[in-house]
């Protein structure tokens, strides 16, 4: 006869097994699905991207996957399940997923109807990408519409994770945590979509900053003359996305009752140097180039001294011809000249090299309408005059053609963050 305690333990274990399996008392077990109600099915390589995820994101919906056999899922209800209650639960779960997918797909297909074009739509944790460019070339390989939409959604999630980790930002501190990107094959489609989705019309990229009552939206035309290669287009996305990220960073809990900060809460009107400088900094961090200027950055395309910004800034500092920091920091983003765009990037580069994590606090202070003088003092412990002197000395050393191939030192001083972004994995 078994000891009493052993019998009790066996009874508990048996009860746990029944609870885990989920079947009711007296029901048969199912060998086909191990009494789970679900059977694992292989996923086609075509839909591998639909099951991709990172530490902070996952794929939520994909139009191509929804329209595929079994919604390109990695499981389906067990048709031969011998356990009725478990089978019913699995079928209910499947039906709920299918209903949600069809509701989402119906809303996204309205974009196809409006623009009379077939799109691939992908939604991840923080992005919705609607893409109708038939194919792009990535590392000399042709990537078709579905995979291209997933590729850029993943790249933006990686950028988003890097941005937030670098500056200590959490989703709860943003007014919006979803960013909508529409990528159009033809200019006429972008001209039509811009006013509808972003409230603006332009021949290039138009954006609407996210807010308490509106979505964060970017409408892009894949203009090969402006963005001839994949790196060029990726860099353009990076610049545009950073503007969107800084715009939504605004937590009402920062303020006392009845108090409100920067309105509207984006940076371009009162902190143009930081608005443009940060977007350029992330471009440069990607592949050492800056090539994107937003529609309102009107004078920027008249390049100043060519594309080597480090060399340009270094020469200007050596010749004592640097832009005036006190004068430029008072300008909105649209008022910055091509020359000043290079300087605001370099000022941000210097601050990031001193302490990248302090930038998150600086962004918060801009939303609370602090002066640049107070931001520099509070976040980096320097005065305005001290900033100008320190920056010039740093440039003379870090941007010198003989110093680290003229690449500067800010990249090597940043925290070692797991991003998988930048140029890897492509």
C-alpha positions in Angstrom: 0.0 0.0 0.0 1.3 3.4 -0.9 2.1 5.9 1.9 -0.6 8.4 2.5 1.6 11.5 1.6 2.6 9.9 -1.7 -1.0 9.2 -2.6 -1.9 12.9 -1.9 1.1 14.1 -4.0 0.1 11.9 -6.9 -3.5 13.2 -6.6 -2.3 16.8 -6.8 -0.1 16.1 -9.8 -2.9 14.4 -11.6 -5.2 17.3 -10.9 -2.6 19.7 -12.2 -2.2 17.6 -15.4 -6.0 17.7 -15.9 -6.0 21.5 -15.2 -3.2 22.2 -17.7 -4.7 20.0 -20.4 -8.0 21.8 -19.9 -10.3 18.9 -20.6 -13.3 18.2 -18.4 -13.4 15.2 -16.1 -14.1 12.0 -17.9 -13.1 13.2 -21.4 -10.6 11.3 -23.5 -7.1 12.5 -24.1 -6.0 13.3 -27.6 -2.7 11.9 -29.0 -2.8 14.0 -32.1 -2.6 17.4 -30.4 -1.5 16.2 -26.9 -4.9 17.4 -25.6 -4.2 21.0 -26.5 -6.8 21.4 -29.2 -4.0 22.7 -31.5 -1.6 21.1 -33.9 1.6 22.7 -35.0 1.9 23.4 -38.7 5.0 24.4 -40.7 5.2 28.0 -41.8 6.1 28.8 -45.4 9.4 30.6 -45.8 7.4 33.3 -47.6 5.8 34.2 -44.3 8.9 33.8 -42.0 8.9 37.6 -41.4 5.4 37.4 -40.0 6.7 35.5 -37.1 9.6 37.8 -36.4 9.8 39.7 -33.1 12.2 41.6 -30.9 12.4 42.2 -27.1 10.1 45.2 -27.4 8.0 44.3 -30.4 6.2 41.7 -32.5 4.2 41.5 -35.7 0.5 42.0 -35.0 -1.1 41.9 -38.5 -0.1 41.4 -42.1 -2.4 41.6 -45.0 -0.6 39.0 -47.1 -0.6 36.6 -44.2 -4.2 37.1 -43.4 -5.1 36.3 -47.0 -2.9 33.1 -47.1 -4.0 29.6 -46.3 -4.7 29.3 -42.5 -3.6 32.9 -42.1 0.0 31.8 -42.2 -0.3 30.8 -38.6 2.0 28.3 -37.0 -0.9 26.3 -35.5 -4.5 25.4 -36.3 -7.4 23.7 -34.5 -7.0 19.9 -34.2 -9.6 18.5 -36.6 -9.3 15.1 -35.0 -9.3 16.2 -31.4 -10.9 13.6 -29.1 -11.4 16.0 -26.3 -14.5 18.1 -27.0 -14.0 20.9 -24.5 -10.4 21.5 -25.5 -11.3 21.4 -29.2 -14.0 24.0 -28.6 -11.7 26.4 -26.8 -9.1 26.1 -29.6 -11.7 26.7 -32.3 -13.0 29.8 -30.4 -9.5 31.2 -30.2 -9.0 30.6 -33.9 -12.3 32.2 -34.8 -11.5 35.3 -32.6 -8.2 35.7 -34.3 -9.8 35.4 -37.8 -12.5 37.9 -36.9 -9.9 40.4 -35.6 -7.8 39.9 -38.7 -10.7 40.4 -41.1 -11.7 43.6 -39.3 -8.2 45.0 -39.5 -7.8 43.9 -43.1 -11.0 45.6 -44.1 -9.8 48.9 -42.7 -6.4 48.7 -44.4 -7.8 47.6 -47.8 -9.7 51.0 -47.9 -6.3 52.5 -48.6 -6.0 50.2 -51.7 -9.4 51.3 -52.9 -8.7 55.0 -52.4 -5.4 54.9 -54.3 -6.5 52.2 -56.7 -3.4 50.1 -56.0 -2.5 46.8 -54.3 -0.7 47.3 -51.0 1.1 45.1 -48.4 0.0 46.3 -45.0 2.0 45.3 -41.9 1.3 46.3 -38.3 3.9 45.8 -35.5 3.8 46.9 -31.9 4.7 50.5 -32.8 4.3 50.9 -36.5 1.8 50.4 -39.3 3.4 50.3 -42.8 1.3 50.5 -45.9 3.6 49.8 -48.9 2.8 49.5 -52.6 6.3 49.7 -54.2 6.6 46.4 -56.1 10.2 45.7 -55.2 13.4 47.2 -53.9 17.0 46.2 -54.2 18.7 45.3 -50.9 22.4 44.3 -51.0 21.9 43.5 -54.7 19.0 41.2 -54.0 15.4 41.9 -55.1 13.0 42.2 -52.2 9.3 42.1 -53.1 6.5 44.2 -51.6 5.5 41.9 -48.7 9.1 41.4 -47.4 10.0 45.0 -48.0 7.2 46.2 -45.8 8.3 43.8 -43.1 11.9 44.8 -43.5 11.2 48.5 -42.9 8.8 47.8 -40.1 11.5 45.8 -38.4 14.1 48.5 -39.0 11.9 51.1 -37.5 11.1 49.0 -34.5 14.9 48.6 -34.0 15.4 52.3 -34.3 12.5 53.0 -31.9 14.0 50.6 -29.3 17.4 52.2 -29.7 16.0 55.7 -29.4 14.1 54.9 -26.2 16.9 52.9 -24.6 19.4 55.6 -25.4 17.3 58.4 -23.9 15.6 56.5 -21.1 12.1 56.9 -22.6 9.2 54.6 -22.0 6.0 54.1 -24.0 3.9 55.5 -21.1 5.6 58.9 -21.6 4.4 59.3 -25.2 1.2 60.7 -26.4 1.2 58.2 -29.2 3.0 54.8 -29.5 1.9 54.0 -33.0 3.4 55.6 -36.1 1.8 55.2 -39.5 4.0 55.1 -42.6 2.5 55.1 -46.1 5.1 54.3 -48.9 3.9 55.0 -52.4 5.3 53.9 -55.7 4.1 57.0 -57.7 4.2 60.7 -57.0 0.6 61.2 -57.9 -0.4 58.7 -55.2 1.6 60.5 -52.6 0.0 63.8 -53.6 -3.4 62.3 -53.2 -2.6 60.4 -50.0 -0.8 63.3 -48.2 -3.8 65.5 -47.5 -6.0 62.5 -46.5 -3.6 60.8 -44.1 -1.2 63.6 -43.0 -3.2 66.7 -43.7 -0.4 68.1 -45.9 0.4 67.9 -49.6 3.9 67.9 -51.1 5.9 66.2 -53.8 8.3 64.7 -51.2 7.6 63.2 -47.8 4.9 64.9 -45.7 4.4 64.2 -42.0 1.9 64.9 -39.3 3.2 64.9 -35.7 1.2 62.7 -33.4 -0.7 64.4 -30.6 -3.5 63.8 -28.1 -6.1 63.8 -30.8 -4.2 62.8 -34.0 -2.1 59.9 -35.2 1.6 60.2 -36.1 1.8 59.8 -39.9 4.4 60.0 -42.6 3.5 59.8 -46.3 6.4 59.0 -48.6 7.0 58.6 -52.3 9.8 56.2 -53.3 11.6 58.8 -55.4 14.7 57.1 -56.9 16.2 60.4 -57.9 16.2 61.5 -54.2 16.8 58.0 -52.7 18.6 56.0 -55.4 19.6 53.1 -53.1 18.2 51.2 -50.2 20.6 52.8 -47.8 19.4 56.2 -49.0 15.8 55.3 -48.4 16.6 53.8 -45.1 18.4 56.9 -44.0 15.4 59.0 -45.1 13.1 56.9 -42.9 15.5 57.3 -39.9 15.4 61.1 -40.2 11.7 61.2 -40.6 11.0 58.8 -37.8 13.2 60.6 -35.3 11.1 63.8 -35.9 8.0 61.7 -35.1 9.5 60.2 -32.0 10.5 63.5 -30.5 7.1 65.0 -31.2 5.1 62.4 -29.3 7.4 62.5 -26.2 5.1 64.4 -23.8 3.8 63.1 -20.6 0.9 65.1 -19.0 2.0 63.8 -15.6 5.1 66.0 -15.8 2.9 69.0 -15.2 0.9 70.3 -12.2 -2.9 70.5 -12.5 -3.8 73.3 -14.9 -0.3 73.6 -16.2 0.7 72.7 -19.7 4.0 72.8 -21.5 5.1 73.3 -25.1 2.1 73.7 -27.4 2.0 72.2 -29.9 4.5 69.7 -28.2 6.9 69.3 -31.1 10.3 71.0 -31.3 10.5 72.7 -34.7 9.0 76.0 -33.7 11.1 76.8 -30.6 14.0 74.3 -30.6 14.9 74.0 -34.3 18.5 73.3 -33.5 17.6 70.3 -31.5 14.8 69.2 -33.8 17.0 69.1 -36.9 20.2 68.2 -35.1 18.9 65.0 -33.6 17.3 63.8 -36.8 20.6 64.4 -38.6 22.5 62.8 -35.8 20.7 59.5 -36.2 21.2 59.6 -40.0 24.9 60.1 -39.5 25.0 57.4 -36.8 23.5 55.0 -39.4 26.1 55.3 -42.2 28.1 58.5 -41.8 25.9 60.5 -44.2 23.2 63.1 -44.0 20.9 63.4 -47.0 17.4 64.0 -45.7 15.8 67.4 -45.3 12.1 67.7 -44.4 9.6 69.6 -46.5 9.8 72.6 -44.1 13.6 72.6 -44.0 13.4 74.6 -47.2 16.9 76.0 -47.7 18.8 72.8 -46.7 19.1 71.3 -50.2 21.4 74.0 -51.3 24.4 72.1 -49.9 27.1 73.9 -48.1 30.6 72.8 -49.1 29.4 69.3 -50.1 28.5 66.2 -48.2 31.4 65.7 -45.8 29.9 67.5 -42.8 32.8 66.7 -40.3 35.3 68.2 -42.7 33.1 71.2 -43.3 32.6 71.9 -39.6 36.3 71.4 -38.8 37.4 73.8 -41.5 34.9 76.4 -40.3 36.1 76.1 -36.7 39.8 76.3 -37.7 39.0 79.4 -39.7 37.0 80.9 -36.8 33.9 81.0 -39.1 31.6 78.9 -37.0 27.9 79.7 -36.9 26.7 81.7 -33.9 25.3 79.3 -31.3 23.2 82.0 -29.5 21.8 83.2 -32.8 21.0 79.9 -34.3 19.3 78.3 -31.2 16.6 81.0 -31.4 15.5 79.9 -34.9 12.7 77.4 -35.8 13.6 74.5 -38.0 12.3 76.0 -41.2 14.5 79.0 -40.8 17.8 77.1 -40.6 20.1 77.5 -43.6 22.0 74.6 -45.2 25.1 75.7 -43.4 23.3 75.9 -40.1 21.9 72.4 -40.5 25.5 71.1 -40.4 26.3 73.1 -37.3 23.2 72.0 -35.4 24.0 68.4 -36.2 27.6 68.9 -34.8 26.3 70.6 -31.7 24.1 67.6 -31.0 27.0 65.3 -31.8 29.1 67.0 -29.2 26.4 66.7 -26.6 25.8 63.1 -27.4 29.5 62.5 -27.0 29.5 64.1 -23.6 26.5 62.2 -22.3 24.0 60.6 -24.6 21.6 59.6 -21.8 21.2 63.3 -20.8 19.4 64.0 -24.1 16.3 62.3 -22.7 16.2 64.8 -19.9 16.9 67.6 -22.3 13.9 66.6 -24.5 11.7 66.6 -21.4 12.9 70.1 -20.5 12.1 71.3 -24.0 8.5 70.1 -23.6 8.4 72.1 -20.3 9.7 75.1 -22.3 13.0 75.5 -20.5 15.6 77.8 -22.1 18.6 76.3 -23.9 20.8 77.9 -21.3 19.0 76.0 -18.5 19.0 72.8 -20.5 22.7 72.8 -21.0 23.4 73.6 -17.4 20.9 71.0 -16.0 21.7 68.2 -18.4 25.4 68.6 -19.2 26.6 70.9 -16.5 27.9 73.6 -18.9 27.1 77.2 -19.6 26.3 78.6 -23.1 29.8 80.1 -23.3 31.4 76.9 -21.9 29.5 74.9 -24.6 30.8 77.0 -27.4 34.4 76.8 -26.2 34.2 73.1 -25.4 32.5 72.2 -28.7 35.1 74.1 -30.7 38.0 72.3 -28.9 36.3 69.0 -29.4 35.7 69.6 -33.1 39.3 70.6 -33.6 40.4 67.2 -32.3 37.6 64.8 -33.2 36.8 66.0 -36.7 40.4 66.6 -37.8 41.1 64.6 -41.0 43.9 62.8 -39.2 41.7 61.8 -36.2 40.1 58.4 -36.5 39.7 58.9 -40.2 37.9 62.1 -39.5 34.9 60.2 -38.1 34.9 61.8 -34.7 34.6 60.1 -31.4 30.9 60.3 -30.5 30.0 56.8 -31.8 32.6 55.0 -29.8 31.5 56.7 -26.6 27.9 55.7 -26.7 26.5 52.9 -24.5 26.7 49.5 -26.1 23.0 49.0 -26.9 21.6 45.9 -28.6 19.8 47.4 -31.6 20.3 45.1 -34.6 19.6 48.2 -36.5 22.0 50.4 -38.5 23.6 48.4 -41.3 23.5 44.9 -39.9 21.2 42.1 -41.0 20.5 43.5 -44.5 
